Amino acid sequence: MIKIAVLVSGGGTNLQALIDAENPYGRIVLVIGSRGRIYALDRAREAKIPTRIVSHKKWGDAFAGKMLETLGEFNVGLIVLAGYLTILPPEIISAYEGRIVNIHPALLPAFGGMGFYGLKVHEAALARGVKITGATVHLVNDIPDGGPILAQKAVGVLAGDTPETLQRRVMEQAEWELLPHEVRKLCRNLEWSKWRV
């Protein structure tokens, strides 16, 4: 089984989807928060998963080193960004090339990149008047939301949608299904690597 670290910044609904999903190829061994007092860390503790806080604000130029040290402590083989709002430095992306996956609440390349996160994505989709949106799982590279796309799932935009209702429907119909599925596939592909449990 592949050891997984999930990086979070908020409520942790995608983390919960990963916790609840069956994954015979991987196990979440660590949840790292970008700050304290976020509900995602409570979800992890309730599931008896070790947690750490590695804040860019606290560590500054030493952030990449501290993050790599923390990941190394748990021998992490796959990193999952689940609502994580900190841009990873090149050192981390290089060290985990092809082994960092992100979930984005739109059909990339639409409504992606710097400044597009959380409700802002859904506000932009509604402002543009799109009829279909969805979620994308992609590998992470040095371009925000620019890595290779692994999977997408479309969700219809309904008359009268608000950013909040659209966000909820995209989570329920796309994100919570797509992310665990793609993480399971990645773990299976890495199964015979040196990152086995």
Order of alpha helices (4+ residues) and beta strands (2+ residues): beta-alpha-beta-alpha-beta-alpha-alpha-beta-alpha-beta-alpha-beta-beta-alpha-alpha
